[in-house]
Amino acid sequence: MEVFNFRFQNNKSNKYLWYGLLSFFGGLGLSIALMIIFDLDSLFLFFTTIILSIGGFILGLRKYLIHSKSNDKITLQEDGFHSEYHGYVSFSDIESIADFGIFQAPPPSMKIRLRSGEKIVWFLSPTKTKFNSEEDAETFKSFTVALGDHLAKYEQKQVSKPIVNVDHTDLNSEMSIPSDNSEAAVETTTSDAIYTHEKLSDQVKNVHKRHNRAVWTIPFGLVLALISFTRGCGADYFKNKRQQEFQQIFAGSHQRYNQLLEKSRQVMDDYVPNLGPVYVFSNDPEIEIALVPDIMEDETYGNLPATLAYSSQGQYLRDFINNPENAEYLTVFIHPDNELQFTGKSRFNMLDSTETWLYLRFYDINHLVNPDPYLIADSTMFSPLDIRTGVAIYEGQSIKESLENSILGLPMMLAQAKHSESFKIYLTGAEKDQVSEALFEDVRKELNALLFGVDVDTLDFQTKIFNLKEQ
């Protein structure tokens, strides 16, 4: 038996969202109707109704967020599967298996329709959300593959069973078994689910194929970062564990593909220094910063023959080699253990439209937090505190205001450095993001003043400059 554990979004909770919307609009509509019918002119009634309507909507939204997060544990068996959420499902009870339309649910979501008319639904997203992680999505994809294999075996077993016909005109007659010449009749009289339409196993395979086609790009920056840091991190960089991993990834690869990778590294070495310096102000003396291109990768290459996979991936490298100026370059933290972490914006400034950006990061390797407090209870799954946000610089807005707008409770976050020696603070800015040395210095001074304001000793903080072009 195969077992699969994953989290998913429970679609049954959608009713709470509808209840909240109905409460909001229904309450307002009822208030307006009463005021018109009875010719009332009561602000008290109107505002009371608004407060109750908003309260009903918030309550519905809260129940939706609580009840929409679910776990499932599926155990595949010979003739069906057991789901801790949906119960036992026999293969013989399944009528059809399909994914969702492009405007209904993202892959790898899937729905199973039973002959009874009941629907079994799993909503998942390929990226990390409040409902599932990327690992959950990959586990669910593995489940769909295994489900297709089990269904194929089940269908084969059903075909191999002989059809026994009873002559009801003579109850004393013996049961007759069709001869070899009636093989076609056997096939057409087996399970309707198999031969009246597409096989269930084929339906699952089609769902899995569409899942792979739908999510077709992932950042390729991590692999290319290992290539681009040769000059910045020294010759010893590829002599450690990362070198072995890199060699394993590309072991036995096509000669042309290796040539493209080598050419990509040369282009990066030549072009990246032209992007200008990158500044960092931090109390982590061992941190290093680099710029790497964010090149997209076709995730389906693992399902293709080797020559097609190399061709597919090679196209992205060719585009970068021919036009490196068109690539988006990301600022990356390089830790002493060669762990790579990217800067990024947060929900506080994701939609800001300025062209001038700096980035803040707060990291504490000794402070483990629950990545999803609603579902995860096992402390072994906790991860170090790692909060990142962008600092949007606008003309006419003070630098202090820009820093405070970057994250909620900035002084409280900065004060953690006073209570924990392992709490690290990083302020980064790059010339490619319209950050000059003078601007970075102004922001650094303002951040330093905020640190001083919460009694944080800044003697351990220092400014470093990376990606300087060799003269």
Secondary structure as the mmCIF struct_conf table of DSSP 4:
data_model
#
loop_
_struct_conf.conf_type_id
_struct_conf.id
_struct_conf.beg_label_comp_id
_struct_conf.beg_label_asym_id
_struct_conf.beg_label_seq_id
_struct_conf.end_label_comp_id
_struct_conf.end_label_asym_id
_struct_conf.end_label_seq_id
STRN STRN1 GLU A 2 GLN A 9
HELX_RH_3T_P HELX_RH_3T_P1 ASN A 11 SER A 13
HELX_RH_AL_P HELX_RH_AL_P1 ASN A 14 ILE A 37
TURN_TY1_P TURN_TY1_P1 PHE A 38 ASP A 39
HELX_RH_AL_P HELX_RH_AL_P2 LEU A 43 HIS A 67
TURN_TY1_P TURN_TY1_P2 SER A 68 SER A 68
STRN STRN2 LYS A 69 LEU A 76
BEND BEND1 GLU A 78 ASP A 79
STRN STRN3 GLY A 80 SER A 83
TURN_TY1_P TURN_TY1_P3 GLU A 84 HIS A 86
STRN STRN4 GLY A 87 SER A 90
HELX_RH_3T_P HELX_RH_3T_P2 PHE A 91 ASP A 93
STRN STRN5 ILE A 94 ALA A 98
TURN_TY1_P TURN_TY1_P4 ILE A 102 GLN A 104
TURN_TY1_P TURN_TY1_P5 PRO A 107 PRO A 108
STRN STRN6 MET A 110 LEU A 114
TURN_TY1_P TURN_TY1_P6 ARG A 115 SER A 116
BEND BEND2 GLY A 117 GLY A 117
STRN STRN7 LYS A 119 TRP A 122
STRN STRN8 PHE A 123 PHE A 123
BEND BEND3 PRO A 126 THR A 127
BEND BEND4 LYS A 130 PHE A 131
HELX_RH_AL_P HELX_RH_AL_P3 GLU A 134 SER A 160
BEND BEND5 LYS A 161 LYS A 161
HELX_LH_PP_P HELX_LH_PP_P1 PRO A 162 VAL A 164
STRN STRN9 ASN A 165 ASN A 165
TURN_TY1_P TURN_TY1_P7 HIS A 168 THR A 169
TURN_TY1_P TURN_TY1_P8 LEU A 171 ASN A 172
BEND BEND6 SER A 173 SER A 173
HELX_LH_PP_P HELX_LH_PP_P2 GLU A 174 MET A 175
STRN STRN10 SER A 176 SER A 176
HELX_RH_3T_P HELX_RH_3T_P3 ASP A 180 SER A 182
HELX_RH_AL_P HELX_RH_AL_P4 GLU A 183 THR A 188
TURN_TY1_P TURN_TY1_P9 THR A 189 THR A 189
BEND BEND7 THR A 190 THR A 190
HELX_RH_AL_P HELX_RH_AL_P5 ASP A 192 TYR A 195
BEND BEND8 THR A 196 GLU A 198
HELX_RH_AL_P HELX_RH_AL_P6 LEU A 200 ALA A 214
BEND BEND9 VAL A 215 VAL A 215
STRN STRN11 THR A 217 PRO A 219
HELX_RH_AL_P HELX_RH_AL_P7 GLY A 221 SER A 228
TURN_TY1_P TURN_TY1_P10 PHE A 229 PHE A 229
HELX_RH_AL_P HELX_RH_AL_P8 THR A 230 CYS A 233
HELX_RH_3T_P HELX_RH_3T_P4 ALA A 235 LYS A 239
BEND BEND10 ASN A 240 ASN A 240
HELX_RH_AL_P HELX_RH_AL_P9 LYS A 241 PHE A 250
TURN_TY1_P TURN_TY1_P11 ALA A 251 GLY A 252
HELX_RH_AL_P HELX_RH_AL_P10 GLN A 255 TYR A 271
HELX_RH_3T_P HELX_RH_3T_P5 VAL A 272 LEU A 275
STRN STRN12 VAL A 278 SER A 282
BEND BEND11 ASN A 283 ASN A 283
TURN_TY1_P TURN_TY1_P12 PRO A 285 GLU A 286
STRN STRN13 GLU A 288 PRO A 293
STRN STRN14 MET A 296 ASP A 298
HELX_RH_3T_P HELX_RH_3T_P6 GLU A 299 ASN A 303
BEND BEND12 LEU A 304 LEU A 304
HELX_RH_AL_P HELX_RH_AL_P11 ALA A 306 ASN A 322
HELX_RH_3T_P HELX_RH_3T_P7 PRO A 324 ASN A 326
BEND BEND13 ALA A 327 ALA A 327
STRN STRN15 TYR A 329 ILE A 334
TURN_TY1_P TURN_TY1_P13 PRO A 336 ASP A 337
STRN STRN16 LEU A 340 PHE A 342
TURN_TY1_P TURN_TY1_P14 ARG A 347 LEU A 351
BEND BEND14 GLU A 355 GLU A 355
STRN STRN17 TRP A 357 VAL A 369
BEND BEND15 PRO A 371 PRO A 371
TURN_TY1_P TURN_TY1_P15 PRO A 373 LEU A 375
HELX_RH_3T_P HELX_RH_3T_P8 SER A 379 MET A 381
STRN STRN18 SER A 383 ALA A 392
TURN_TY1_P TURN_TY1_P16 GLU A 395 GLY A 396
BEND BEND16 GLN A 397 GLN A 397
HELX_RH_AL_P HELX_RH_AL_P12 ILE A 399 ASN A 405
TURN_TY1_P TURN_TY1_P17 SER A 406 SER A 406
BEND BEND17 ILE A 407 ILE A 407
TURN_TY1_P TURN_TY1_P18 LEU A 408 GLY A 409
HELX_RH_AL_P HELX_RH_AL_P13 LEU A 410 LEU A 414
TURN_TY1_P TURN_TY1_P19 ALA A 415 ALA A 415
HELX_RH_AL_P HELX_RH_AL_P14 GLN A 416 HIS A 419
TURN_TY1_P TURN_TY1_P20 GLU A 421 SER A 422
STRN STRN19 PHE A 423 ALA A 430
HELX_RH_3T_P HELX_RH_3T_P9 GLU A 431 ASP A 433
TURN_TY1_P TURN_TY1_P21 GLN A 434 GLN A 434
HELX_RH_AL_P HELX_RH_AL_P15 GLU A 437 GLY A 453
TURN_TY1_P TURN_TY1_P22 VAL A 454 ASP A 455
TURN_TY1_P TURN_TY1_P23 LEU A 459 ASP A 460
STRN STRN20 GLN A 462 PHE A 466
HELX_LH_PP_P HELX_LH_PP_P3 LEU A 468 GLU A 470
#
